[in-house]
Amino acid sequence: MKYKITFILLFGALYFSYGQAIFLNEITGTNPSADNPYTYDQFVDPNITVSGIGRGPGIDPVPAAHGVDTYAADSFWPDRLHVDDYFEFVLTPNPGYEIDFINFIYTGNRDAFFGPPPTNISIRSSLDGFTNDIGAPTLTGINSIDLSSSEYQNITTTITFRVYAW
């Protein structure tokens, strides 16, 4: 059974080898959650394309009154990770370019708009089919996930990151 659970995500930036931000979206506005994906006011390095921040088919946007300056959703499964309950963004390097990641920085928040908020989070990537967690993310505050391993270097094709909560 699914419950109304809200998780709010504010993305900071992704960095590559020289510490340069390649994607940044501070998420502003009266109801950013109404868009799927949210692409307004984002900074994208000119050598990549980014999908914007979207949500999976298993979660719902929160009403405008609860979503000012946040990209928020509810209806997460309460007791386990569900494959359709995620936020995601897709990065694609332009031909002839590659991405060498250093870290993924985000600000998370959880709130009980419609019931108990999630207590777990998992960040995964398309490199392994979204099967393994990346780092040890937390639900609240400013967080940094290390992406300096060789797996996240020399990326020349599309990569998708997903943030699951439950």
C-alpha positions as a printed NumPy array, in Angstrom:
array([[  0.   ,   0.   ,   0.   ],
       [  1.309,   3.439,  -0.914],
       [  1.125,   6.348,   1.474],
       [  1.329,  10.074,   0.927],
       [  4.925,  10.859,   1.835],
       [  6.686,  14.027,   0.817],
       [ 10.356,  14.392,   0.015],
       [ 11.805,  17.683,  -1.145],
       [ 14.982,  17.851,  -3.17 ],
       [ 17.073,  20.894,  -3.978],
       [ 19.939,  20.088,  -6.307],
       [ 23.187,  21.915,  -5.793],
       [ 25.725,  21.089,  -8.431],
       [ 27.635,  18.318, -10.088],
       [ 31.322,  18.88 , -10.527],
       [ 33.856,  17.39 , -12.886],
       [ 37.628,  17.04 , -12.86 ],
       [ 38.637,  20.652, -12.299],
       [ 35.937,  21.389,  -9.735],
       [ 33.832,  23.216, -12.291],
       [ 30.045,  23.044, -11.955],
       [ 28.525,  21.35 , -14.994],
       [ 24.897,  21.36 , -13.833],
       [ 23.283,  23.577, -11.227],
       [ 19.639,  24.208, -10.453],
       [ 18.708,  26.047,  -7.276],
       [ 14.989,  25.435,  -7.931],
       [ 12.985,  28.593,  -7.447],
       [  9.393,  29.646,  -7.989],
       [  5.954,  29.277,  -6.514],
       [  5.355,  25.726,  -7.756],
       [  8.402,  24.067,  -9.383],
       [  6.925,  20.618,  -8.669],
       [  4.23 ,  21.192, -11.29 ],
       [  6.843,  20.734, -14.031],
       [  8.209,  17.338, -14.964],
       [ 11.015,  17.935, -15.68 ],
       [ 11.848,  21.255, -14.07 ],
       [ 14.316,  23.132, -16.286],
       [ 13.974,  26.806, -15.369],
       [ 17.006,  28.867, -14.36 ],
       [ 19.388,  25.935, -14.519],
       [ 23.047,  26.332, -15.371],
       [ 24.353,  23.725, -17.811],
       [ 27.924,  23.574, -19.077],
       [ 27.894,  24.306, -22.836],
       [ 29.544,  20.936, -23.578],
       [ 26.677,  18.817, -22.186],
       [ 22.898,  18.64 , -22.284],
       [ 20.774,  18.013, -19.191],
       [ 17.174,  16.842, -18.997],
       [ 16.273,  18.97 , -16.005],
       [ 15.045,  17.489, -12.744],
       [ 12.12 ,  15.113, -13.133],
       [ 10.244,  12.55 , -11.098],
       [  9.381,   8.942, -11.73 ],
       [  5.867,   7.706, -12.528],
       [  5.254,   6.415,  -8.992],
       [  5.282,   9.766,  -7.18 ],
       [  3.086,  12.845,  -7.404],
       [  3.919,  16.574,  -7.298],
       [  2.971,  18.431,  -4.123],
       [  0.467,  21.3  ,  -4.28 ],
       [  1.819,  24.804,  -4.884],
       [  1.149,  25.892,  -1.302],
       [  3.739,  23.367,  -0.075],
       [  6.243,  23.563,  -2.903],
       [  7.651,  27.117,  -2.997],
       [ 11.322,  27.065,  -4.104],
       [ 11.409,  23.256,  -3.936],
       [ 10.989,  20.294,  -6.228],
       [  8.856,  18.088,  -4.022],
       [  6.791,  14.939,  -4.363],
       [  4.663,  12.589,  -2.332],
       [  3.162,   9.09 ,  -2.568],
       [  6.451,   7.277,  -1.944],
       [  6.241,   3.663,  -0.787],
       [  6.714,   3.777,   2.991],
       [  8.612,   0.568,   3.716],
       [ 10.922,  -0.119,   0.787],
       [ 12.562,   1.325,  -2.287],
       [ 10.155,   1.167,  -5.215],
       [ 11.517,   1.291,  -8.78 ],
       [  9.04 ,   4.008,  -9.874],
       [  9.548,   6.359,  -6.886],
       [ 12.466,   8.634,  -7.731],
       [ 13.732,  12.023,  -8.828],
       [ 16.094,  11.927, -11.802],
       [ 18.233,  13.925, -14.176],
       [ 20.03 ,  12.879, -17.341],
       [ 23.382,  14.266, -18.521],
       [ 24.742,  13.761, -22.035],
       [ 28.171,  15.016, -23.103],
       [ 28.321,  16.625, -26.529],
       [ 30.194,  14.661, -29.231],
       [ 33.929,  14.844, -28.618],
       [ 33.543,  15.665, -24.897],
       [ 33.562,  13.59 , -21.719],
       [ 32.517,  14.061, -18.12 ],
       [ 34.93 ,  13.352, -15.277],
       [ 32.888,  13.651, -12.08 ],
       [ 34.208,  14.62 ,  -8.664],
       [ 30.99 ,  14.732,  -6.621],
       [ 27.246,  15.215,  -6.574],
       [ 26.093,  17.895,  -4.145],
       [ 22.444,  18.251,  -3.166],
       [ 20.284,  19.696,  -0.416],
       [ 17.54 ,  17.434,   0.851],
       [ 14.579,  18.125,   3.101],
       [ 11.7  ,  16.035,   4.288],
       [  8.362,  17.216,   5.545],
       [  5.131,  15.645,   6.693],
       [  2.709,  17.522,   4.426],
       [  0.529,  14.435,   3.906],
       [  1.822,  11.957,   6.474],
       [  5.109,  10.622,   7.822],
       [  8.098,  11.678,   5.672],
       [ 10.565,   9.184,   4.2  ],
       [ 13.374,   7.937,   6.394],
       [ 15.599,   6.386,   3.71 ],
       [ 17.304,   7.615,   0.561],
       [ 19.322,   5.939,  -2.166],
       [ 21.219,   7.551,  -5.037],
       [ 21.928,   5.341,  -8.036],
       [ 23.051,   5.685, -11.643],
       [ 22.354,   4.117, -15.   ],
       [ 25.955,   2.86 , -15.205],
       [ 24.89 ,  -0.328, -13.394],
       [ 21.184,  -0.263, -14.215],
       [ 20.255,   1.543, -10.954],
       [ 21.114,  -1.498,  -8.822],
       [ 23.779,  -0.21 ,  -6.389],
       [ 23.779,   2.749,  -4.032],
       [ 26.298,   5.507,  -4.585],
       [ 27.856,   6.701,  -1.348],
       [ 25.917,   7.106,   1.895],
       [ 23.404,   9.888,   1.221],
       [ 21.218,  11.472,   3.864],
       [ 17.729,  12.912,   3.559],
       [ 18.324,  16.372,   4.977],
       [ 20.824,  19.177,   4.714],
       [ 23.618,  19.796,   2.255],
       [ 25.206,  16.536,   1.14 ],
       [ 28.09 ,  15.553,  -1.081],
       [ 28.405,  12.146,  -2.736],
       [ 31.894,  11.185,  -3.93 ],
       [ 32.006,  10.344,  -7.651],
       [ 35.779,  10.368,  -8.108],
       [ 36.067,   6.594,  -8.66 ],
       [ 37.126,   5.372, -12.102],
       [ 33.536,   4.292, -12.835],
       [ 32.513,   7.963, -13.059],
       [ 35.426,   9.125, -15.21 ],
       [ 35.65 ,   9.473, -18.991],
       [ 31.842,   9.408, -19.426],
       [ 31.184,   9.923, -23.148],
       [ 27.57 ,   8.707, -23.324],
       [ 24.335,   9.536, -21.512],
       [ 24.252,   8.954, -17.751],
       [ 21.159,   9.135, -15.553],
       [ 21.149,   9.69 , -11.799],
       [ 18.142,   8.757,  -9.673],
       [ 17.343,   9.672,  -6.097],
       [ 14.969,   7.173,  -4.448],
       [ 13.234,   7.772,  -1.114],
       [ 10.983,   5.615,   1.078]])
